[in-house]
Amino acid sequence: MNYPVWDISWFGGGIPVALIATFHVFIAHFAVGGGLFLVLTEHYAYRSKDSRVLEYVRTHTRFFLLVTMVLGALTGVAIWLVISVLNPAATSLLIHTYVFAWGTEWVFFLVEILSLLIYYYTFERMKPGHHLTVGWIYFVAAWLSLFMINAIVAFMLTPGQWPETRSFWDGLFNPSFLPSLCFRTFLAFTLAGSYGLLTSTRIQDNELRQKMVRYCALWLVAPFALLLPSAWWYLQSIPPGAKEMVLGLSPEIPPFTSAFVWLTPLIILGGLLMIARLPRSLQGTMAILLLIIGFLHMGSFEMTREASRRPFIIHGHMYTNGILVSRLHEVKQKGVLAYAKWTKVKEVTSQNRIAAGRELFKLVCLECHSLGGPKNNIFERIQKMTPAGLRAVISRMGEKIPYMPPFPGTTQEAEALASFLFEGQKGRKK
């Protein structure tokens, strides 16, 4: 309410965040699991005294460095940019509450960068034991980076005692912190195998290729033995309302949860097929297909997790529209337009009813809905409603529709929003 609004009503506020975040998370988890993959595979090369495996590790490290340090860093910056303009209130709260945690994570990231560069550029220039130590330093720093970020992301869904105590540690070590950390760690290991298949299928030596394809496929398949139980543990750790959202209360979530459920066995089956030695002509195609499925698998999980917080952006503390739960009554008394600092319209009159309704949509609805776009199109939701029906739905938000926050405005503002939506819907039908 106290920040300018980036008006992308035609697209929907959540779409840019979802696209960039999924792409970044898909790379960031590879940066963690891939670090362990590198050091254990290098150790395997020394133990088996196979210089060909060591050369594969060196080649894979170059690919790993370019993907994680270039694409990963760019998408990480893009996430900060997009959340700061689409939900600045929540971004500000996370920064001010966890500035020490963010600073710690950035130190770990700096260690990641330095150790990975040293690791790559000192192949066969450093003693094997010392080189492995550098690899272990990279993996530990990458996992600790995940540790810190996971704690903050989990806090948004399960803040635990933080709203009462405002304790840094209560928020950081929240109820879903540990199950979420375990789930993400095992997911990172599966991605290490998936990305490994992409490089191992390009090996020209037939014997070595088959050996490394099976090795990478094991990395893809084996972690699921712990990934699935940790996913169940994660589900049990979230608040009852969020769990109901995941299990079908929200109409937006079921497609994503269904995708996660169905894509999981497809990944396992694809990995098993690779272990069973597919023909060379199919191995490369299968590796690319498994990477795409893995991306969709990760995306379905992230979309489910994000949507399960509804109607909050920080569960029980801040609604998706950026209004604090503790300030809701104050905003309703004053009115959204009068309370918000960056609005073209400050009050509803008979002359500006539609313009006021549009401002209210941007302030209250944009985070979850679009105007005719791909993100939860509001016009599809209201196409059979009358103005009176619209006003009734708006007034019951947060009660009859628990995955939507309560409407924070006055009666006149509710009528203005209903008029704007009805006129927009009527215009689309002409």
C-alpha positions as CSV (number, residue, x, y, z in Angstrom):
1,M,0.0,0.0,0.0
2,N,2.9,2.4,0.6
3,Y,4.7,1.6,-2.7
4,P,4.0,2.3,-6.4
5,V,2.3,-0.5,-8.3
6,W,3.8,-2.0,-11.5
7,D,0.6,-2.2,-13.5
8,I,0.7,-5.5,-15.5
9,S,-3.0,-6.2,-15.1
10,W,-3.2,-7.8,-18.6
11,F,-0.6,-10.4,-17.5
12,G,-1.0,-10.9,-13.8
13,G,1.4,-10.1,-11.1
14,G,2.5,-13.6,-10.2
15,I,3.5,-14.8,-13.6
16,P,6.9,-13.0,-13.9
17,V,7.8,-14.2,-10.4
18,A,6.8,-17.8,-11.1
19,L,8.7,-18.0,-14.4
20,I,11.9,-16.4,-13.2
21,A,11.8,-18.1,-9.8
22,T,11.3,-21.6,-11.3
23,F,14.1,-21.2,-13.7
24,H,16.4,-19.9,-11.0
25,V,15.5,-22.6,-8.4
26,F,16.0,-25.3,-11.1
27,I,19.6,-24.0,-11.5
28,A,20.2,-23.2,-7.8
29,H,19.4,-26.7,-6.7
30,F,21.7,-28.1,-9.3
31,A,24.4,-25.8,-7.9
32,V,24.0,-27.7,-4.6
33,G,23.6,-31.3,-5.7
34,G,26.0,-30.8,-8.6
35,G,28.7,-29.8,-6.1
36,L,28.5,-33.1,-4.3
37,F,28.3,-34.9,-7.7
38,L,31.6,-33.3,-8.8
39,V,33.6,-34.2,-5.7
40,L,32.3,-37.7,-5.3
41,T,32.8,-38.4,-9.0
42,E,36.3,-37.1,-8.9
43,H,36.9,-39.4,-5.9
44,Y,35.5,-42.3,-7.9
45,A,37.9,-41.5,-10.7
46,Y,40.9,-41.6,-8.3
47,R,39.6,-44.8,-6.6
48,S,39.1,-46.6,-9.9
49,K,42.3,-45.1,-11.4
50,D,40.4,-44.2,-14.5
51,S,41.7,-41.0,-16.1
52,R,38.8,-41.0,-18.5
53,V,36.4,-40.4,-15.6
54,L,38.6,-37.6,-14.3
55,E,38.5,-36.0,-17.8
56,Y,34.7,-36.3,-17.8
57,V,34.6,-34.5,-14.4
58,R,36.7,-31.7,-15.7
59,T,34.5,-31.3,-18.8
60,H,31.3,-31.4,-16.6
61,T,32.8,-28.8,-14.3
62,R,33.1,-26.3,-17.1
63,F,29.4,-26.9,-18.0
64,F,28.5,-26.7,-14.3
65,L,30.4,-23.4,-13.8
66,L,28.8,-21.7,-16.8
67,V,25.2,-22.8,-15.9
68,T,25.4,-22.1,-12.2
69,M,27.6,-19.0,-12.0
70,V,26.2,-17.3,-15.1
71,L,22.6,-18.3,-15.5
72,G,22.1,-18.9,-11.8
73,A,23.5,-15.5,-10.8
74,L,21.6,-13.6,-13.5
75,T,18.2,-15.2,-12.6
76,G,19.0,-14.6,-8.9
77,V,19.3,-10.9,-9.6
78,A,16.2,-11.0,-11.7
79,I,14.2,-12.5,-8.8
80,W,15.2,-9.6,-6.5
81,L,14.2,-7.1,-9.2
82,V,10.8,-8.6,-9.9
83,I,9.7,-9.2,-6.3
84,S,10.8,-5.7,-5.3
85,V,8.4,-4.2,-7.9
86,L,5.6,-6.7,-7.6
87,N,5.4,-7.2,-3.9
88,P,7.7,-4.5,-2.3
89,A,6.0,-4.7,1.1
90,A,6.9,-8.4,1.6
91,T,10.4,-7.9,0.1
92,S,11.1,-5.1,2.5
93,L,9.9,-7.1,5.5
94,L,12.1,-10.1,4.6
95,I,15.1,-7.8,4.1
96,H,14.7,-5.9,7.4
97,T,13.8,-9.0,9.4
98,Y,16.6,-11.2,8.0
99,V,19.3,-8.8,6.9
100,F,21.9,-10.8,8.9
101,A,20.7,-14.1,7.3
102,W,20.9,-12.6,3.8
103,G,24.3,-11.2,4.5
104,T,25.4,-14.7,5.7
105,E,24.0,-16.3,2.6
106,W,25.9,-13.8,0.4
107,V,29.2,-14.7,2.2
108,F,28.5,-18.4,1.4
109,F,27.8,-17.5,-2.2
110,L,31.1,-15.6,-2.4
111,V,32.8,-18.7,-1.1
112,E,31.0,-20.8,-3.7
113,I,32.2,-18.6,-6.5
114,L,35.8,-18.5,-5.4
115,S,36.1,-22.2,-4.6
116,L,34.4,-23.3,-7.9
117,L,36.8,-21.1,-9.9
118,I,39.8,-22.5,-8.0
119,Y,38.4,-26.1,-8.4
120,Y,38.0,-25.7,-12.2
121,Y,41.3,-24.0,-13.0
122,T,43.4,-26.3,-10.8
123,F,42.5,-29.6,-12.4
124,E,45.8,-31.6,-12.6
125,R,47.7,-28.6,-11.2
126,M,46.9,-29.4,-7.5
127,K,47.4,-32.6,-5.5
128,P,44.3,-34.8,-5.7
129,G,43.7,-34.5,-1.9
130,H,43.9,-30.7,-2.0
131,H,41.7,-30.5,-5.1
132,L,39.1,-32.7,-3.4
133,T,39.2,-30.4,-0.4
134,V,38.4,-27.4,-2.6
135,G,35.5,-29.4,-4.0
136,W,34.2,-30.1,-0.5
137,I,34.5,-26.5,0.4
138,Y,32.3,-25.6,-2.6
139,F,29.7,-28.2,-1.7
140,V,29.5,-27.2,1.9
141,A,29.2,-23.5,1.0
142,A,26.5,-24.2,-1.6
143,W,24.5,-26.3,0.9
144,L,24.8,-23.7,3.6
145,S,23.5,-21.1,1.1
146,L,20.5,-23.4,0.5
147,F,20.2,-23.7,4.3
148,M,19.8,-20.0,4.8
149,I,17.5,-19.3,1.8
150,N,15.3,-22.3,2.6
151,A,14.9,-21.0,6.2
152,I,13.6,-17.6,4.9
153,V,11.3,-19.1,2.2
154,A,9.9,-21.6,4.7
155,F,9.3,-18.7,7.1
156,M,6.9,-17.2,4.6
157,L,4.7,-20.3,4.9
158,T,5.2,-21.3,8.5
159,P,6.4,-18.3,10.6
160,G,5.8,-20.2,13.7
161,Q,6.1,-18.1,16.9
162,W,7.7,-15.2,15.1
163,P,4.5,-13.0,14.9
164,E,4.3,-13.1,18.7
165,T,8.0,-13.0,19.7
166,R,9.5,-11.3,16.6
167,S,12.6,-13.4,17.4
168,F,15.1,-13.8,14.6
169,W,15.6,-17.4,15.6
170,D,11.9,-18.3,15.9
171,G,11.4,-17.2,12.4
172,L,14.5,-18.8,11.0
173,F,14.1,-22.2,12.6
174,N,10.3,-22.3,11.8
175,P,8.1,-25.5,11.8
176,S,8.7,-26.3,8.1
177,F,12.4,-25.4,8.0
178,L,13.8,-28.9,8.6
179,P,11.4,-30.9,6.4
180,S,11.7,-28.4,3.6
181,L,15.5,-28.5,3.9
182,C,15.6,-32.3,3.6
183,F,13.2,-32.2,0.7
184,R,15.2,-29.6,-1.2
185,T,18.5,-31.4,-0.5
186,F,17.3,-34.7,-1.9
187,L,15.8,-32.8,-4.9
188,A,19.1,-31.2,-5.5
189,F,20.8,-34.6,-5.7
190,T,18.3,-35.8,-8.3
191,L,19.0,-32.7,-10.4
192,A,22.7,-33.5,-10.2
193,G,22.0,-36.8,-11.9
194,S,19.6,-35.2,-14.5
195,Y,22.2,-32.6,-15.5
196,G,24.9,-35.3,-15.4
197,L,23.0,-37.3,-18.0
198,L,23.0,-34.3,-20.3
199,T,26.8,-34.3,-20.4
200,S,27.5,-38.0,-20.1
201,T,25.4,-38.9,-23.1
202,R,27.7,-36.8,-25.3
203,I,30.8,-38.9,-24.4
204,Q,32.3,-40.4,-27.6
205,D,33.9,-43.4,-25.9
206,N,31.2,-46.0,-25.9
207,E,32.4,-47.9,-22.9
208,L,32.9,-44.8,-20.8
209,R,29.6,-43.3,-22.0
210,Q,27.6,-46.3,-20.8
211,K,29.5,-46.4,-17.5
212,M,28.8,-42.7,-16.8
213,V,25.2,-42.7,-18.0
214,R,24.4,-45.5,-15.5
215,Y,26.3,-43.6,-12.8
216,C,24.4,-40.4,-13.5
217,A,21.1,-42.3,-13.7
218,L,21.7,-43.7,-10.2
219,W,22.1,-40.1,-8.9
220,L,18.7,-39.3,-10.5
221,V,16.8,-42.3,-9.2
222,A,18.4,-43.2,-5.8
223,P,17.5,-40.0,-3.9
224,F,13.8,-40.5,-4.5
225,A,13.9,-43.2,-1.7
226,L,14.3,-40.2,0.7
227,L,12.8,-37.5,-1.4
228,L,9.2,-38.9,-1.2
229,P,9.1,-39.4,2.6
230,S,10.6,-35.9,3.1
231,A,7.8,-34.5,0.8
232,W,5.2,-36.2,3.0
233,W,7.0,-34.8,6.1
234,Y,7.0,-31.3,4.5
235,L,3.2,-31.6,3.8
236,Q,2.5,-32.5,7.5
237,S,4.5,-29.5,8.8
238,I,2.5,-26.8,7.1
239,P,-0.5,-25.1,8.7
240,P,-3.9,-26.9,8.4
241,G,-5.3,-24.1,6.1
242,A,-2.4,-24.4,3.7
243,K,-2.6,-28.2,3.7
244,E,-6.3,-27.9,2.7
245,M,-5.2,-25.6,-0.1
246,V,-2.7,-28.2,-1.4
247,L,-5.2,-31.0,-1.1
248,G,-7.8,-29.3,-3.3
249,L,-9.6,-26.4,-1.5
250,S,-8.1,-23.8,-3.9
251,P,-9.1,-24.3,-7.5
252,E,-5.7,-23.0,-8.7
253,I,-3.5,-25.7,-7.0
254,P,-4.8,-29.1,-8.1
255,P,-3.3,-29.0,-11.6
256,F,0.1,-28.4,-10.1
257,T,-0.1,-31.0,-7.3
258,S,-1.4,-33.5,-9.9
259,A,1.6,-32.6,-12.2
260,F,4.0,-33.2,-9.3
261,V,2.4,-36.6,-8.5
262,W,2.4,-37.8,-12.1
263,L,5.8,-36.5,-13.1
264,T,7.6,-38.1,-10.1
265,P,7.2,-41.7,-11.4
266,L,8.0,-40.5,-15.0
267,I,11.4,-39.3,-13.7
268,I,12.1,-42.5,-11.9
269,L,11.0,-44.6,-14.9
270,G,13.2,-42.5,-17.2
271,G,16.2,-43.0,-14.9
272,L,15.6,-46.7,-14.7
273,L,15.5,-46.9,-18.5
274,M,18.9,-45.2,-18.6
275,I,20.3,-47.7,-16.2
276,A,18.9,-50.5,-18.3
277,R,21.0,-49.2,-21.2
278,L,19.0,-47.5,-23.8
279,P,20.3,-47.5,-27.4
280,R,22.8,-44.7,-27.9
281,S,20.5,-43.1,-30.5
282,L,17.9,-42.6,-27.7
283,Q,20.1,-41.7,-24.8
284,G,20.6,-38.0,-25.7
285,T,16.9,-37.5,-26.4
286,M,16.0,-39.2,-23.1
287,A,18.5,-37.0,-21.2
288,I,16.9,-33.8,-22.6
289,L,13.4,-35.1,-22.0
290,L,14.3,-35.9,-18.4
291,L,15.7,-32.4,-17.9
292,I,12.4,-30.9,-19.2
293,I,10.3,-33.2,-17.0
294,G,12.6,-32.3,-14.1
295,F,12.0,-28.6,-14.8
296,L,8.2,-29.1,-14.9
297,H,8.5,-31.2,-11.7
298,M,10.3,-28.4,-9.9
299,G,7.9,-25.8,-11.3
300,S,4.8,-27.7,-10.1
301,F,6.2,-28.0,-6.6
302,E,7.1,-24.3,-6.5
303,M,3.7,-23.2,-7.8
304,T,2.0,-25.5,-5.2
305,R,4.1,-24.1,-2.4
306,E,3.5,-20.5,-3.4
307,A,-0.2,-20.9,-3.9
308,S,-0.6,-22.8,-0.6
309,R,0.1,-19.6,1.3
310,R,-3.0,-17.9,0.1
311,P,-4.5,-15.6,1.3
312,F,-1.2,-14.6,2.8
313,I,2.2,-13.8,1.4
314,I,3.6,-14.3,4.9
315,H,1.3,-16.7,6.6
316,G,-0.9,-15.1,9.3
317,H,1.0,-11.9,9.1
318,M,0.7,-10.2,5.7
319,Y,-1.9,-10.7,3.0
320,T,-1.0,-11.2,-0.7
321,N,-2.0,-7.6,-1.3
322,G,0.7,-6.4,1.1
323,I,-1.6,-5.4,3.9
324,L,-0.6,-6.5,7.4
325,V,-3.2,-8.5,9.2
326,S,-2.8,-6.2,12.2
327,R,-3.6,-3.2,10.0
328,L,-6.7,-4.6,8.2
329,H,-9.2,-2.9,10.4
330,E,-7.5,0.4,10.1
331,V,-7.4,0.2,6.3
332,K,-11.1,-0.8,6.2
333,Q,-12.0,2.2,8.3
334,K,-10.0,4.7,6.3
335,G,-10.5,3.1,2.9
336,V,-7.9,1.6,0.5
337,L,-7.6,4.6,-1.8
338,A,-7.1,7.0,1.1
339,Y,-4.7,4.7,2.9
340,A,-2.5,3.9,-0.2
341,K,0.2,6.5,-0.9
342,W,0.6,5.9,-4.7
343,T,-2.9,6.2,-6.3
344,K,-4.4,8.4,-9.0
345,V,-7.7,8.4,-7.2
346,K,-8.1,9.1,-3.5
347,E,-11.8,8.6,-3.0
348,V,-14.8,7.2,-4.8
349,T,-17.3,9.6,-6.4
350,S,-20.2,9.2,-8.9
351,Q,-17.9,10.6,-11.6
352,N,-14.8,8.5,-11.0
353,R,-16.4,5.1,-10.1
354,I,-14.8,3.1,-12.9
355,A,-11.4,4.8,-12.6
356,A,-11.5,4.2,-8.8
357,G,-12.4,0.5,-9.4
358,R,-9.4,0.1,-11.7
359,E,-7.1,1.6,-9.0
360,L,-8.6,-0.8,-6.5
361,F,-8.0,-3.8,-8.7
362,K,-4.3,-2.9,-9.0
363,L,-4.0,-2.4,-5.3
364,V,-6.1,-5.4,-4.1
365,C,-6.4,-8.0,-6.8
366,L,-3.3,-7.8,-9.1
367,E,-1.1,-10.1,-7.1
368,C,-3.4,-13.1,-7.9
369,H,-5.5,-12.1,-10.9
370,S,-5.1,-10.7,-14.5
371,L,-7.6,-8.8,-16.6
372,G,-8.0,-11.2,-19.5
373,G,-4.5,-12.6,-19.3
374,P,-3.0,-16.0,-18.5
375,K,-2.8,-15.5,-14.7
376,N,-6.1,-16.5,-13.0
377,N,-8.2,-14.4,-15.4
378,I,-10.7,-12.5,-13.3
379,F,-13.2,-12.2,-16.2
380,E,-13.4,-16.0,-16.4
381,R,-14.3,-16.1,-12.7
382,I,-17.1,-13.5,-12.9
383,Q,-18.6,-14.1,-16.4
384,K,-22.0,-15.3,-15.0
385,M,-22.2,-12.7,-12.2
386,T,-24.4,-9.6,-11.9
387,P,-23.2,-6.4,-10.3
388,A,-25.1,-7.3,-7.1
389,G,-23.5,-10.8,-7.2
390,L,-20.1,-9.3,-7.6
391,R,-20.6,-7.0,-4.7
392,A,-21.7,-9.9,-2.5
393,V,-18.6,-11.9,-3.5
394,I,-16.3,-9.0,-2.8
395,S,-17.9,-8.4,0.6
396,R,-17.5,-12.1,1.6
397,M,-13.9,-12.5,0.5
398,G,-11.9,-14.1,3.3
399,E,-15.1,-15.8,4.7
400,K,-16.9,-17.8,2.1
401,I,-13.7,-17.8,-0.1
402,P,-10.9,-18.6,2.4
403,Y,-8.1,-18.5,-0.2
404,M,-8.8,-14.8,-0.9
405,P,-7.9,-12.1,1.6
406,P,-10.8,-10.1,3.1
407,F,-11.6,-7.0,1.0
408,P,-9.9,-4.2,2.8
409,G,-12.0,-1.3,1.5
410,T,-15.2,0.5,2.3
411,T,-18.6,-0.3,1.0
412,Q,-18.3,2.4,-1.6
413,E,-14.9,1.0,-2.8
414,A,-16.4,-2.5,-3.0
415,E,-19.2,-1.1,-5.3
416,A,-16.6,0.7,-7.4
417,L,-14.5,-2.4,-7.8
418,A,-17.6,-4.4,-8.8
419,S,-18.6,-1.8,-11.3
420,F,-15.2,-1.7,-12.9
421,L,-15.1,-5.5,-13.2
422,F,-18.7,-5.7,-14.5
423,E,-18.1,-3.0,-17.1
424,G,-14.9,-4.6,-18.2
425,Q,-16.6,-8.0,-18.5
426,K,-19.5,-6.5,-20.5
427,G,-17.0,-4.7,-22.8
428,R,-15.3,-8.1,-23.5
429,K,-18.7,-9.6,-24.5
430,K,-19.5,-7.0,-27.1
